[in-house]
Amino acid sequence: MSKRNYILTPCDYGFKVEAWDRYGKYVCVYEKTRISASNFILDWWEKADENKKIDEAMHKAILNCIELDEKSGLLRGNRDNLD
């Protein structure tokens, strides 16, 4: 089932564009014209697979950083090591 959807809402600036890609990833932007809003939506949908790969790579990098912090003992008393 596709999660792809969009909502265009007129506003003082032009249009508020809310869009979801096939993976359910959400974005909200503002565009001046209906045509530029439509172009943004189509571009967002077209880049869904690329965005998914980027998100997965970021997720993997963050997990690796957490693992390194745990191995070096930085995450003893609290998860974020800010105290």
Backbone torsions as a table, in degrees:
resi	resn	phi	psi	omega
1	MET	NA	129.7	-179.0
2	SER	-79.9	138.9	176.8
3	LYS	-99.9	4.4	-176.5
4	ARG	-63.7	128.3	-179.0
5	ASN	-162.6	168.1	174.3
6	TYR	-155.2	158.2	173.6
7	ILE	-135.2	126.9	174.0
8	LEU	-108.4	123.9	-179.7
9	THR	-123.8	120.7	175.5
10	PRO	-61.9	141.5	178.3
11	CYS	-146.7	179.3	-178.2
12	ASP	-58.9	-35.0	-178.0
13	TYR	-77.7	-33.4	-174.8
14	GLY	159.0	-91.1	179.6
15	PHE	-140.0	134.0	169.3
16	LYS	-87.0	125.9	-177.8
17	VAL	-112.8	119.4	173.4
18	GLU	-116.1	128.8	-176.3
19	ALA	-139.7	147.7	175.9
20	TRP	-124.5	135.5	177.4
21	ASP	-89.9	-174.9	-175.3
22	ARG	-65.8	-16.2	178.3
23	TYR	-95.8	-2.2	-179.7
24	GLY	89.3	6.1	178.9
25	LYS	-71.6	132.8	-173.2
26	TYR	-104.0	145.6	172.2
27	VAL	-143.7	147.9	176.7
28	CYS	-133.1	124.9	178.2
29	VAL	-138.5	170.4	176.6
30	TYR	-121.8	131.5	179.8
31	GLU	-125.9	150.6	-176.6
32	LYS	-76.3	-33.9	-176.3
33	THR	-125.2	161.2	178.0
34	ARG	-65.0	-35.8	179.8
35	ILE	-65.9	-45.1	178.7
36	SER	-67.1	-32.8	175.5
37	ALA	-64.8	-45.0	178.8
38	SER	-63.2	-41.8	177.9
39	ASN	-62.5	-39.9	178.5
40	PHE	-61.7	-45.9	-178.8
41	ILE	-59.8	-47.6	-179.9
42	LEU	-62.5	-40.3	177.4
43	ASP	-64.9	-41.9	179.5
44	TRP	-60.1	-45.7	179.4
45	TRP	-65.2	-37.9	-179.1
46	GLU	-66.9	-31.2	-177.5
47	LYS	-92.3	10.9	-175.4
48	ALA	-57.6	-46.5	-178.2
49	ASP	-66.5	-41.5	178.3
50	GLU	-63.2	-44.6	178.8
51	ASN	-62.9	-37.6	178.7
52	LYS	-63.0	-43.9	178.8
53	LYS	-63.3	-41.0	178.5
54	ILE	-63.8	-44.5	178.5
55	ASP	-61.7	-42.0	179.6
56	GLU	-65.5	-39.1	178.1
57	ALA	-65.5	-40.9	178.3
58	MET	-64.7	-42.8	178.8
59	HIS	-59.7	-45.0	179.6
60	LYS	-63.2	-41.9	179.9
61	ALA	-63.9	-41.8	179.2
62	ILE	-64.7	-43.5	177.8
63	LEU	-61.4	-38.8	177.8
64	ASN	-65.2	-38.7	177.6
65	CYS	-64.4	-42.5	178.1
66	ILE	-62.2	-42.8	179.1
67	GLU	-61.9	-43.0	178.1
68	LEU	-63.1	-42.1	178.5
69	ASP	-62.3	-41.1	178.7
70	GLU	-64.9	-42.4	-179.5
71	LYS	-64.8	-34.7	-179.2
72	SER	-90.0	3.4	173.9
73	GLY	80.5	17.4	-179.0
74	LEU	-77.0	-21.2	-174.7
75	LEU	-108.8	58.9	-177.5
76	ARG	-86.6	-61.3	-172.7
77	GLY	-89.9	-27.1	-178.9
78	ASN	-147.6	151.7	-173.6
79	ARG	-67.9	-36.9	-174.5
80	ASP	-92.0	-6.1	176.7
81	ASN	59.0	30.7	-179.7
82	LEU	-90.8	-17.2	-178.5
83	ASP	-88.6	NA	NA
